[in-house]
Amino acid sequence: MPALPTPSFDLTGLDLTRLDLRRVETVLAGATAGTVTKVARDAAFVAIGFGVLAIQGVQLRRRAVEKTVAAWLRNVTG
């Protein structure tokens, strides 16, 4: 049976120690309620978008598995 592709993420270059929290605090200190609301809404939309992309990826992999299994069954059953 052929191997199915699996996604992989290379996070070896991710270095959270380089994140300057003082700079983040400075930016947040000048934020208004409207700004915070807009950023929260944008973050929600991005999260939903990633969720949609993830579901579509799962559907693609499911279809690939279906095709692979169907081809395998055709070969086995003749």
Secondary structure, 3 states (H helix, E strand, C coil): CCCCCCCCCCCCCCCHHHCCHHHHHHHHHCCCHHHHHHHHHHHHHHHHHHHHHHHHHHHHHHHHHHHHHHHHHHHHHC
